[in-house]
Amino acid sequence: MKITNEQNPRLPYLREKTSKLTLSPGCYLMKDKTGNIIYIGKAKSLKKRVTSYFRESADHLPKVAKMVQHVYDYDFIVTDSEYEALVLEASLIKQNQPHYNILLKDDKGYSYIKISDEEYPRITRELQKKGTGEYIGPFTSGFVSKQAVEEVNKVFALPTCTRKFPRDFKKQRPCLNYSIKQCMGVCRGDISSEDYQKIVMEAVEYIKNGSGISVERLTKEMNAAAEEMNFELAARLRDRINAIKGAAEKQKIFEKSVKDTDIIGVARSSSQACISVLMYRGGRLFDKSDFFLGENEDNSELREDFLSQYYQNKTDIPKEIYIDEPIENKELLERFLREKCGHAVSIISPQRGEMLKLTMLAKSNASEYLSIKVGRSGKEIAALDELAKVLGMQSPPKYIECYDISNLSSADMVAGMVVFENGRPQKKYYKKFSIKTVFGQNDYACMREVLKRRFNRYFESQNSQEETDEGFSKLPDLIFLDGGKGHVGAVEPMLREMGISVPVFGLVKDSKHRTRAIATNGGEISVSKTRAAFALITRIQDEVHRFSVSYQAQKHKKSGFALELTRVKGIGEKKAAKLIAAFKTKEALKSATVDEIAKEAGISFETAAELKEKVIDELIT
């Protein structure tokens, strides 16, 4: 987004001031006309960094553009090194809380895990201490307490229904959880209070100490029961051990191999971002924090700014911090954190293994949190985020157009355009094109014609004072073509000549007509490992193919009928087309009188009568 002198009349002054700025590292403080600091940044070279905001050709991200519009003046502080600039920036942001910097506000509350005081105790998550019973906590993260309660009830097959025991023994049939072996079926009245409470004690131990200690103790009990020939008890203990081991493989609450570390994942929509931090301490998921960042910025800067501010006031900084994507100034931030906490800190972006799975878990949490804010599902947000990363885009594409050419042996060539906005199809913007200038099978030429017509309509809408077609008046963030690198190579240069700088990619199918890869002008990008993005582009490609083929079939049906009309002498292609356009459907044409047919086609009564008798009535039965 470009900022003009009309939007900010101070730009000429700011450019002049910046031309004299030092090349040294330091911090800059952007101010509005009232003198309030609205943004603080650091730079390896003050002149180069500040110039990037005010130069005439600058094309900013939306957040930066809004900030530049409000800059009246700026101050700067020169430092001896880039590291000193980083430390100073963190301190200045903490003091001034500028509007356009990341301001971390974590949605936190306290919660507890409660073991009720009754004959058949329940394990539940509570927001406050109310009534008698044992409470574990407080947990500063509702996520952790909720996940732990769900996990322990499932592993130990504890009841989660609203029935009261022993009052409700044998009053109703066991519920679905019993049928799928997620509840022991206390309601049947077969389990004594003593045996049940022992299982609850094991569950509490599991919450407090993790799966390893629970399995070790239960294994000893199972072996002792077997030695005493109590095979029924040994079998029950064996099943419980297997349940704990199975849960430990799937859940991420207790990770014995993960000691003290923070795991950070970022999710982004087209204009907003969210960061989730999973805090593991002593092999347990100790806490989770979510930060909604509003409008986002460059990927690396976003993560760097977050790390410096998040740990600014932290005393408990772990030795390892895992983050979902690499950052540019990794060594600087590691030094910054080391000098704050007094021990070495490593910032790691894992590429495989268990830690990659955990960073994906953090990213998934961020997606779910962001989905609440933007009204989209976590999967949709993750898909667009993945797609942007795969294609090298600065931010996820909000508005995507996809095109497909469809023909039947060079006849009735058509194209379809489908639109996906925020990961969902927007059928009100779909467009159909009949190919007008290309004769014979030439997909490349057809695609050029369609894209040229589409963007000519865009330019017309920009210059028109009247209300225009909304489907043509928007500029997409991303264009997909149903085809390979040849299609991209045929279309991309033409769009650049027209002044359209939207990224263009092809969607390549395999021999079974399934989406295989994304094509660029120079090769292909594999998307098989990015499941959410792969599912999205497959859906887009299937939808554009369905839409274009259905239009082609519809047009072919009409053209075949028009050809039949020309069997009557005096009826040519133009008059046949007139009749189809006037009556729209075959049924309407059959219902028309001879006079109406003669009038619409501009033919004699006799020709119209022959047409109705020999063709229309004969074909439409």
N, C-alpha and C positions, 0 to 999 in steps of 0.2 A: 504494500500500500504506500503510495507516494504522498508526501505532504507538500503543499504549495505555499507560496508566499501569502496567498489570500487566507489560507487556514491558520498560518502563523506569521504575521507581519514582521516578527523579530528575526526571521531566518537570515536575512542579509547581514544583520549585526552579529549574529552568532557565528556565521561563517567567517566573517572578518576577524573576530576575536580568536577563533580556533586556529586560523592560519598562523598565528604567532605563538601557539602553544608549544611547550617543550615535548621532546620525544622521550623523556624520562618516564619511568613507571610512577604510578600514584593512584589517587582516588579522585573522582569527580562527583559534584553534588548539584544536580539539576534543580532549579527553583522556578516556581510560578510567579505571576506578577505581584503577589502579596508577599513574596520572600520566603514562602514555605518550601522546605525541601521535599520534592516529590519523587526523586529517585537518586540512589547512590550506587556507583559502580566502581570497579577497579580496572586497571589497564596496565599492560606491559609497556605500552607507549601511549601516553595521554593524547598526543596529537592525533595519532592514527585512529584511536578508539572513538574519541569525541567527534572527529570529522565524519565518521560513519553515520552519525545521527543527522547531520545537517547538510550533507552534500546534496546537490540538486537531483542526482539520479538515484538516490537512495530508495530502495523498495523494502519497506519495513513490514514486520509481522504486526498484526492488529494491535497488540498490547503496546509495542514500541511506538507505533504511529500515534496512538492516543497520548502517550507521554510527550512525544516531540511537539504535538500540537499545543501543549500547555507550558512548554519551556519558555520562560522570559529571560532567564540568565542562568549562569552556572558558576560555581567556585571549584577550585581544585586544590589538592594537597600533594606535593611531590614527595616520593619516598625513595629510599636507596635501592630497593629491590622489589621484585614482583611479590615476593613472600610478605614483605612488610605491608604492601598494598592490600593483600588478602586479609591480614590481621586487622588493619585499620578499617577496611570496609565492613568486616563483621562487627566491630565495635561501634562504628557510626550508625549502622542499620539498627543495632540494638538501642542506641540512644534516641534516634529520630523517628523510627518506624515509618519510613516513607511510603506513600500510597502505592507506588508502582513497583516496589520491591515485594518479594515473597514475605507475607506476614503469617507466621505459623500459629494457627489456632486449632488445637486438638479437641475433638468432641470426646470428652472424658466424663465418666461417672464411675461410681464405685459399685461393686456387686460382690455377692458372697455365694458360696456353695453351702447349702443347708442339709443336715441329716436330721429329719424330724424326730421328735420325742414321742414315739407311739409303739404299739406292740409290733407292727410291721412298718418300720421306718421307710420313708421315701427320701431320695436324693434329688434336690431341686436347686435351681438358680434363683436367688433373691436379690433385690436391689437394696433392701434394708434389713437390719436385724429386727425381726418381729417374733415374739413368742418364744417358747422354750425350744431346745434342740441344740445340736452342735453346729457351729459355723466355721467354715474354712475361708480365710480371706482377711481383709478385703482384697479384691482384685481390681486394679485400676482399669482393666480392660474387660468390658462385657463380652467381647469375642472369646477370650480365653475361658472364662467361667462357663459360658454357654456351650462351647465345644467340649470342655471337659465333662460336663454333666451329661450331654448327649452320648459321649463316648462310653462313659462308665456304665450308664444304664443299659446300653446296648451290649457291651462286653459281658456284664454279669447278669443279663436277662432280667433286669429289675422292672417291676410294673411302672408305667407312666400314665395309667388311666386315672379316672376320678373316683373309682370305687374305694370304699373304706373296708379295711380288713381288721378283725374277722367278721364284721357285721354283714358283709356282702358275699360271704362264702356260698358258692353253689346257687346263687340267685339268678345268674345269667350264664349264658354260654361264654367260654373264653373268647376274647377279641382276636382280631387279625394278627396282632403281634405274637400271640402264642402260636398261631398256625405257621408263621414264618420263622419261628424259633428265636424271636427277639424278646420274649418274655417267658419266664418260667411257669406262668399260669398259677399264681398264688390264689386266684379266684376259685380254683377247683377245690381248695381246702385240704390239699394233700401235703402241705409243707408246714412244719411246726414253727412257732415263733422263734425258738432257739436256733433252729437250722437256718432260718431266713436271716436272723440278726448276725449270724456268723458270716454269711455271704456279704451282707452290707459292710461288716468290718473289713473284709477283704477288699471291697470296692473302695472304701475310704483309704486304705493303705495304698491302693493303686493310684489314687488321686495325689496322695502326699509324697509317695516315693517312686512312682513310675512303674513300668511293666517289668523291668528286670528283676527287682526284688520280689514282686508278686509271683512271678514264674518260678523263681528259686524256691520260695517257701512252699508253694502249691506242689511243686515236684517232690519235695521231701514228704509232704503229707500223702501224695499219691503212692509213693513207694512203700510208705509205712502201711497204708491200707491194703496194698497188694500182699505184703508179707503176712498180714493178719487174715488173709483170705477174704477180705471185705471188697470183693471185686465190683460190686455195685457203686460203692463210694469212690473207688479208684477210677472207675469209668467216668463218673461225674466230674471228678477233679481233672482227669485227662481232657475232657471236653472243654472245661473252663480254661485250662492252660492253652489249648489250641485257639480258643476264642481270643485270649489276650494276645497271643503271638500274631494271629491274623490281623487284629486291630492295630497292633504296633507297626505292622508293615504298611498299613494304609494311612493311618492318621499321622499328623505332624505335631501333636501336642507334646509327646515325649520322644525326644531324639537323643538317645544316649551318646551318639558320636558327636553331637553338636554341643559344645560346652558354652562358653560365653561369647556371643556374637549378636550383631544386629543384621537383619536381612531386609533390604529395601527394594520395593518395586514401584514403578510409576505407570499410571494409566492416563491416556490423553484422549479427549474428544477433539473435534475440530477447533475448538476455541478455549478449552479448559483442561485442567490437569488435577490429578490427585496422587498423593504418595502415601503408601502404607509401610510402616516399620514393624517387623516382627522381632521381638526381643527374646532371645534364648539365653537362659542363665542356668548353669548346672545341668544341662541336658533336658531342660523343660522350656516350653513356650511360656515365658513369664508374663509377657505383656504385649499389647499391640496398640499402635497409634495410627490414626488416619488424619491426613492434612489435605484440605481442599484448597487448591492454589488459585482458583479463578482462571483468568486468561493465562495461557502458557507462553513459553518462549522457546528458544533453541534447546534441543535435547540435552547437550552437555552442560550448558549454562544453568539450566533448570536444576539438574542434579547437584552441580557444584554449589550453587547458591543455597540449596536446601541443606547440604551437608555442613557448610560453614555456619549457618544459622541454627540448625537443629542442635549441634553439639556445642554451641557457644556457651550455654549455661549448664551443660551436663558435667557431672562429676564422675558418673559411672560410664566411661567410654570403653567399650570392649577392644580387645587386641585385633579382632578381625571384623570388618564390615563388608558384607556382600551386597552388591548392587546389580541391578538387572542389565545395565549397559555400561560400557567403558566411559570414563570421563577424561577430558583433555589434560587438566592440571592435577593429575593424581598425586604426583610427588609433593607438590606444594601443599595440598590438603592433608596428606599423611604427616608432613612436618608440622603443620598447624595443629593437628590433633595430638601429636606426640608431645609438643611443648605445653599443651593444655593439661594433659593427664599424667605426664611423667613416664609413659612407657610407649614402646613401639606400637604403631597402629597400621594395619594393612587394609587397603581398600581393594577388593577383589571383584571382578566380574566373571563368574564361573561360566564355563563353556560346556560342561558335561557333569554327570554324576549327581549325587544327592543334593549338593548345594545349588545346582541349577534348578532342581525340582523345587527347592525352598524359595528361591528368588521368583520362580513362576507362581508359587503360592502367594507370595507378597504382592505380586503384580495382579493376580486374580482378585485378591482382596481390594486392591485399589480400584480395579474395574467395577466391582460390585458397589463400592462406596460412591464412585463417580456416577454410576448408572442411576442412583437415587436422585442425584442433583440434576441430571440432564434428561431424565425421562426415557432412557434407553436401557436395554438389558446389558448385563456385564459381558455377554458373549459378543454382542454387536460392537461394543466399545473395544473389546480385545481384538476383534477381527479388523477393524479400521486401523487400530494402533499397529498391529502386526503388518498390515498391508503397507502403511506409510514407511515402516522400517525396511521392509523388503524392497520397496521401490525407491528408497533414498529420499523421501519427501520430508520436509521440515515438520509438517503437522498432518494428522489424519485427514483424508479427503472427505469432506462433508457431502458434496454433490458430485455424483459419478454418472457419466453417460456412456452407454455401450451400443455399438452399431453392428449390424449383420446384414449381409447381402443374400437374397434368396432368389433363385430362378429355376425354371424347369426347361432344360435343353435350350437355353438362350431366349426362351419366351417369357413374357410377363415378368421381367426383372424388377424386383422391388427391394427396399431396404427397411429395416425397423430400427428405431431408436428407443431404448428403454432408459429409465432414470432411477437411480437409487440414491436416496437422501438419508444420511445418518444410518446407512446399512439396511434401509428398508425400501422396497419398490414404491415409486410414486406414479401410479398409472395415469393420473391426470396430465402428466407431462410427456407421456409416450407419443411418438410421432411415426407416421408412415410416409414413405417416399416411393413414388413410381419413377424408375430410371428413365430419363428423357433424352440424354445425349449419347448414350453408349449403345452400340449395336453389336451383338455377338457376346460370347462369354468373356468378360474381362473384369474380374473382381476388383482389381486395383483401380481401374478407371471409374468403375461404379462407386467405389468408396470415396474417391476424390470428389466426384460429382455431389454425392450426398453431404459430405462434410463442408464443401464449399457453399452449397445452398443453405445448410443449417446456419453457418456463421455469417453469411450475407444477411439472413433474417435477424441475426443478433445485432449487426451493425444498424440495420433499418430500425430496430426497436430502440436503439440508443439515440438515434437522430429524430425519432418521431415524437410529436407532442401529444399524440393520441394514445389511448390504451392499447397495448399490443399483447400478442400471445405470450403468456407467462413462460411457457415451455421453451420459447426461443429467446426470451429476454434475459435469461440467466447465463452466466459464464461458468462452466463446470470447473471443479478442482482437478478432475482426472477424466481422461477419455480412454475407453477400452474399445478395441476393434476385434471382432471375431475372425481371427486369422493370425498369421505368423509375422516374422520380421519384414517380409516383402510388403505386407499391408502397411506396416508402420513406416517403412521407407518410402512408400508411395504417397502417404498422406502428410507426414510430418513437415517436409520442406514447404508444401503448399500452405499449411497453417501458419508457419513462421513468416512466409511472405505476406500473409493477410494480417499479421500482427497479433496472432493468437499464440500465447506462450504456455498453454495448458499442456501438462505432460501427457504423452500418448504411448500406449502399450497395446500389444496384441495378446489374445487369449488362444493358446495352442491346444488342440485336442489330440488324443491318441487315436489308434486305429479303431477303437471301439466308441469313438465320439465322446470320450470323457475328458474333462479338463486335465491337462498335463503340466503346463508351464505358462509363464508370462513371457512374451516376446518383446525385445527391444529392437532398435534399428540395427544393433550389432550382434545380437545373439539371444540367449534365453536365460530366464531366472527361474530356478526351481522353487516351488512353493509347497512341496509335499511335507516339509517338516514344520510348517506353520499352519497348524490345523484350522484355526479360526479363520485366517485369511483365505486358506484354500477352500473352505466351505463357502465363504462369501463369493469368491470369484466364480466358483462352480455354479452357484445359484444365479449370479448375474448372467453368465454365459448361457445357461439353460433357458433363462427367461427371455433373453434377446432372440435366441433361436426359435423358441416357441412363438414369439410375437411376429417375427418376420415370416416364418413358414405359414402361419395361419393367414397372414395378409396375402401372401403369394397364392395360396390355395383359393382364397376368396376371389382374388383378381382373375386367376386362371378360369375359375368357374364362370365368371361374368364374361370373359373374353370368348370362351367356348360357346356360350349362349349367343353372344353377339355375332359370331361366325355363322351360326345356324340361321339367324335372321337374314343374312345376306344371300341366302339361297333364292329368295324371291327377287325377280327382276325389278329394278328400280330402287332396291334397298342396298346402299353401300355402307361402308364402315362408319361414316359420320352419322348417317341417319339411324343406324342400329345403336350407336352410342347415345344419340339423343333420346331414343326410346328408353334405354336402360336408365339414363340419368333422370328422366321425367317420372318414371313409374317405380324406380328403386328396387322393387322385388318382382319375381316372376308371377307371384300370385296377383299382385296389383295389375300387372300387364294383362293377365288372363281375364281379369274382371273388367278391363276397359272396353268401351264400345268401339266399333269400327270408326265412328266419327272422331272419338278422342284420339285414337291411334293415328288417323290421317292428319289431324290438327297438330299433334306434337311432333310427328316426323316430317311434316310438310310434304305429304304425298297424296295421290288421288284416292278417292273413296274405293275404287276398284282394287288398287294395289294394297290398300289397307285391309280390305276384305279377304284378299288372297293370302296375305301375311297371317291374318288371324286364323284362317281355316287350315292352311297347309303347314304352318310352323308353330304358332303360339299354342293353339289348342292341342296340337299333336304332341308337342314336347312337354307341356305342363299337364300332366294327368294326375 
